[in-house]
Every structure is written in structure tokens, then in C-alpha cells.
Amino acid sequence: MRRVSVKKLRPGDRIGRDVYTHHNMPPMLRRGAMISEGFRQSLERAGVTSVWIEDDLSEGIEPSKP
């Protein structure tokens, strides 16, 4: 899993961790969601600058929790 800029997301990328836009609110996107151009644009409009994704490059890497 690795963190990438929302601007660099590509259709088909898979979300690695739930994406929250506000504390105490349900997530905007859940882990495992596939990115589409519409989702990428919605993330930008919501002010999200980066997300965790799961891909072949980072397979088997689990970042520590904050």
C-alpha cells in the first residue's frame, strides 16, 4: 500500500484505506473502491489531496497506523 496524490490517481486504482473528509462522518470512499475519473474529481472537490492505494508496486507493504 502506498500514498499517492489525488492528481496522480488513474482509473482502476484501488483505494487502500477508507477516505474520510470530515471527522465523525462516514467515509467518502471505502477500502477496495475502484477509482473512476468521477471519483477522482469528487476527491479533489472535497479537498482530499492524497489517498492510500493498493497496487503491484506496493504489494505486501502495510504502513504503520498514525
Secondary structure per residue as TSV (DSSP state, phi and psi in degrees):
chain	resnum	aa	ss	phi	psi
A	1	M	-	360.0	142.1
A	2	R	E	-146.1	157.2
A	3	R	E	-95.1	132.2
A	4	V	E	-133.3	154.5
A	5	S	E	-64.6	141.4
A	6	V	G	-59.3	-33.9
A	7	K	G	-64.3	-23.9
A	8	K	G	-97.9	1.2
A	9	L	-	-65.5	144.4
A	10	R	-	-121.5	148.0
A	11	P	T	-53.2	133.4
A	12	G	T	100.3	-16.8
A	13	D	-	-60.8	146.4
A	14	R	E	-111.3	129.2
A	15	I	E	-65.6	131.8
A	16	G	S	-92.9	-28.0
A	17	R	S	-138.7	150.3
A	18	D	-	-52.6	142.8
A	19	V	B	-107.0	118.2
A	20	Y	-	-108.5	141.5
A	21	T	S	-107.3	-22.0
A	22	H	S	-141.3	142.5
A	23	H	T	-63.8	142.6
A	24	N	T	67.1	21.8
A	25	M	S	-121.1	156.0
A	26	P	-	-63.4	157.6
A	27	P	-	-66.8	148.6
A	28	M	S	-72.1	-41.3
A	29	L	B	-135.7	142.3
A	30	R	-	-94.5	155.0
A	31	R	T	-52.2	136.2
A	32	G	T	94.4	-12.7
A	33	A	-	-63.7	140.1
A	34	M	B	-89.3	133.2
A	35	I	-	-77.6	135.2
A	36	S	-	-118.3	168.8
A	37	E	H	-60.8	-37.3
A	38	G	H	-63.0	-42.9
A	39	F	H	-63.2	-42.3
A	40	R	H	-60.6	-44.0
A	41	Q	H	-65.4	-38.6
A	42	S	H	-63.7	-39.7
A	43	L	H	-61.7	-44.1
A	44	E	H	-61.6	-45.5
A	45	R	H	-61.9	-32.0
A	46	A	T	-80.4	-5.0
A	47	G	T	87.5	10.8
A	48	V	-	-77.6	128.0
A	49	T	-	-101.8	-25.0
A	50	S	E	-153.5	157.0
A	51	V	E	-141.1	161.4
A	52	W	E	-87.2	133.3
A	53	I	E	-125.7	156.4
A	54	E	E	-107.6	127.0
A	55	D	-	-151.6	175.7
A	56	D	S	-63.1	-35.3
A	57	L	T	-60.9	-36.2
A	58	S	T	-112.2	19.3
A	59	E	T	-55.8	131.0
A	60	G	T	85.0	-4.2
A	61	I	-	-95.9	123.5
A	62	E	-	-119.1	109.1
A	63	P	-	-66.0	153.7
A	64	S	-	-70.4	152.1
A	65	K	-	-81.3	141.2
A	66	P	-	-66.2	360.0
